[in-house]
């Protein structure tokens, strides 16, 4: 698994450096060490760190009707002070479509740089979602990283909401994280027949 900041984020860090702003960057993190510390449970375990920062889908499970638009939050409980995050999300494109990604309150009170990512409803994923505090500052209180709007399609079934390539940093490096995925079930109400999209 490769966890890399996008070119836009690298460009932002360079611009801030030139402007004499102080912003520790994750660009110099040893990617090989980062990748070698990732286990099969979608969690990054940093060396020498007992507690882990948790990144979770909230709510972890929900049931929606066909063509219903709903939201999920990506919630973070830091185990230490954090400064930036990056993540990707996959879902079943036969059951769901993604509409938008919105920055939330984890870095409230600070000036931030946020990228809402790229939605691909054919592949069923959203990639290159990231945010960071510009200049000095960090947070240690729990908060929501992003809010994601999704719409169920007409097909009945269950879709995993899979968080992957998730990274959270402190001032200088990636921190240990545990990732909790979510699940959405698309189900007709009272066995009502499925109708075509009411909002084409």
C-alpha positions as CSV (number, residue, x, y, z in Angstrom):
1,X,0.0,0.0,0.0
2,X,1.3,3.4,-1.0
3,X,0.3,6.4,1.0
4,X,1.4,9.6,-0.8
5,X,0.4,13.2,-0.6
6,X,-0.9,14.6,-3.9
7,X,1.0,17.0,-6.0
8,X,-1.3,19.8,-4.9
9,X,-0.4,19.2,-1.3
10,X,3.3,19.2,-2.1
11,X,2.9,22.4,-4.0
12,X,1.1,24.0,-1.1
13,X,3.9,23.1,1.3
14,X,6.5,24.6,-1.1
15,X,4.5,27.8,-1.4
16,X,4.1,28.1,2.4
17,X,7.9,27.5,2.8
18,X,8.7,30.2,0.4
19,X,6.3,32.5,2.2
20,X,8.2,31.9,5.4
21,X,5.2,30.1,7.0
22,X,6.2,27.3,9.4
23,X,4.5,24.1,8.4
24,X,6.1,20.7,9.1
25,X,5.6,18.6,6.0
26,X,4.9,14.8,5.7
27,X,6.6,14.8,2.3
28,X,9.9,13.7,3.8
29,X,8.4,10.7,5.7
30,X,10.2,7.4,4.9
31,X,7.5,5.7,2.8
32,X,9.2,2.3,3.0
33,X,9.1,2.3,6.8
34,X,5.5,3.6,6.6
35,X,4.4,0.8,4.3
36,X,6.3,-2.0,6.1
37,X,4.4,-1.1,9.3
38,X,0.9,-1.6,7.8
39,X,-0.9,-4.7,8.9
40,X,-3.6,-6.7,7.1
41,X,-6.4,-5.1,9.2
42,X,-6.1,-1.8,7.4
43,X,-4.2,-0.3,10.4
44,X,-0.9,1.5,10.5
45,X,1.1,0.6,13.6
46,X,3.9,3.0,14.3
47,X,7.0,1.7,16.1
48,X,7.2,2.6,19.8
49,X,3.6,3.9,20.1
50,X,1.2,2.1,22.4
51,X,-2.0,4.1,21.7
52,X,-3.4,4.5,18.3
53,X,-5.4,7.2,16.7
54,X,-8.8,5.8,15.4
55,X,-10.4,6.8,12.1
56,X,-13.9,5.4,11.7
57,X,-17.0,5.5,9.5
58,X,-19.9,7.0,11.5
59,X,-22.5,5.6,11.7
60,X,-20.8,2.2,11.3
61,X,-23.9,0.7,9.8
62,X,-27.2,2.0,8.4
63,X,-30.1,0.9,6.2
64,X,-31.5,3.2,3.5
65,X,-34.2,3.0,0.8
66,X,-33.6,2.9,-2.9
67,X,-32.8,6.4,-4.3
68,X,-32.4,7.8,-0.7
69,X,-29.6,10.3,-0.3
70,X,-27.8,10.0,3.0
71,X,-24.5,10.9,4.7
72,X,-21.6,9.3,6.5
73,X,-19.0,11.0,8.6
74,X,-15.3,10.0,8.9
75,X,-14.6,10.5,12.6
76,X,-11.2,10.7,14.2
77,X,-10.2,10.1,17.8
78,X,-6.5,11.2,18.1
79,X,-4.2,9.5,20.5
80,X,-1.8,12.5,20.3
81,X,-1.7,15.9,18.7
82,X,-2.3,15.7,14.9
83,X,-1.9,18.1,12.0
84,X,-3.0,16.5,8.8
85,X,-4.9,13.5,7.3
86,X,-5.4,11.7,4.0
87,X,-7.8,9.0,3.0
88,X,-9.6,7.1,0.2
89,X,-13.0,5.4,0.3
90,X,-14.4,2.6,-1.8
91,X,-18.0,1.4,-2.1
92,X,-20.1,-0.9,-4.3
93,X,-21.0,1.2,-7.5
94,X,-23.9,-1.1,-8.2
95,X,-25.6,-0.1,-5.0
96,X,-24.3,3.5,-4.2
97,X,-23.1,6.6,-5.9
98,X,-21.1,9.4,-4.2
99,X,-22.2,13.0,-4.5
100,X,-19.8,15.2,-2.5
101,X,-17.1,15.4,0.2
102,X,-17.2,18.2,2.7
103,X,-14.6,19.3,5.2
104,X,-15.7,19.1,8.8
105,X,-14.7,20.4,12.2
106,X,-11.6,18.4,13.3
107,X,-9.3,21.4,12.6
108,X,-11.8,24.0,13.7
109,X,-10.2,27.3,14.7
110,X,-7.3,27.0,12.3
111,X,-6.7,28.0,8.8
112,X,-6.7,24.8,6.7
113,X,-6.0,23.5,3.2
114,X,-8.6,20.9,2.1
115,X,-8.9,18.8,-1.0
116,X,-12.3,17.1,-1.4
117,X,-10.9,14.3,-3.6
118,X,-11.9,12.8,-6.9
119,X,-15.1,10.8,-7.2
120,X,-15.3,7.9,-9.6
121,X,-18.8,6.4,-9.5
122,X,-18.0,3.8,-12.2
123,X,-15.1,2.4,-10.2
124,X,-16.8,3.0,-6.8
125,X,-14.2,5.1,-5.1
126,X,-13.2,8.5,-3.9
127,X,-9.4,9.2,-3.9
128,X,-7.1,11.9,-2.8
129,X,-9.1,13.3,0.1
130,X,-6.8,15.3,2.5
131,X,-6.7,18.2,4.8
132,X,-4.1,19.9,7.0
133,X,-3.5,22.9,9.3
134,X,-1.6,25.6,7.6
135,X,1.2,27.1,9.6
136,X,1.7,26.2,13.3
137,X,-1.0,24.4,15.2
138,X,-2.4,20.9,16.0
139,X,-5.3,19.3,17.7
140,X,-5.9,16.4,20.0
141,X,-9.6,16.5,20.5
142,X,-11.9,14.1,18.7
143,X,-13.7,15.5,15.6
144,X,-15.0,14.8,12.2
145,X,-12.6,14.8,9.3
146,X,-15.1,14.8,6.4
147,X,-18.7,14.3,5.6
148,X,-19.6,12.3,2.5
149,X,-22.9,12.5,0.7
150,X,-24.1,9.3,-1.0
151,X,-27.2,8.1,-2.8
152,X,-28.5,4.6,-2.9
153,X,-29.4,3.1,-6.3
154,X,-32.3,0.7,-7.0
155,X,-30.4,-2.5,-6.5
156,X,-31.0,-4.2,-3.1
157,X,-28.0,-5.3,-1.2
158,X,-25.2,-4.4,1.2
159,X,-22.2,-2.3,0.4
160,X,-19.0,-2.1,2.5
161,X,-17.7,1.4,3.0
162,X,-14.0,0.7,2.9
163,X,-11.4,3.3,4.1
164,X,-8.0,2.7,2.7
165,X,-4.6,4.4,2.2
166,X,-5.5,6.3,5.4
167,X,-2.8,8.5,7.0
168,X,-2.7,10.9,9.9
169,X,0.3,12.9,10.9
170,X,1.6,14.9,13.9
171,X,4.1,17.7,13.4
172,X,6.7,15.5,11.8
173,X,5.5,12.0,10.9
174,X,2.7,9.6,10.5
175,X,1.1,8.3,13.7
176,X,-0.2,4.9,14.6
177,X,-3.8,4.5,13.4
178,X,-6.7,1.9,13.6
179,X,-9.3,2.1,10.8
180,X,-12.9,1.0,11.2
181,X,-14.9,0.5,8.0
182,X,-18.7,0.9,7.7
183,X,-21.6,-0.8,5.9
184,X,-24.7,0.4,4.1
185,X,-27.7,-1.8,3.4
186,X,-30.1,-0.8,0.6
187,X,-33.5,-2.2,1.4
188,X,-37.0,-1.6,0.1
189,X,-39.6,-0.5,2.6
190,X,-42.4,-2.9,3.4
191,X,-41.5,-4.9,0.2
192,X,-42.6,-1.9,-1.9
193,X,-41.7,-2.4,-5.6
194,X,-38.5,-0.6,-6.7
195,X,-39.2,2.4,-8.9
196,X,-37.0,4.2,-11.3
197,X,-34.9,7.1,-10.2
198,X,-37.2,9.8,-9.1
199,X,-34.4,12.4,-9.4
200,X,-32.7,11.6,-12.7
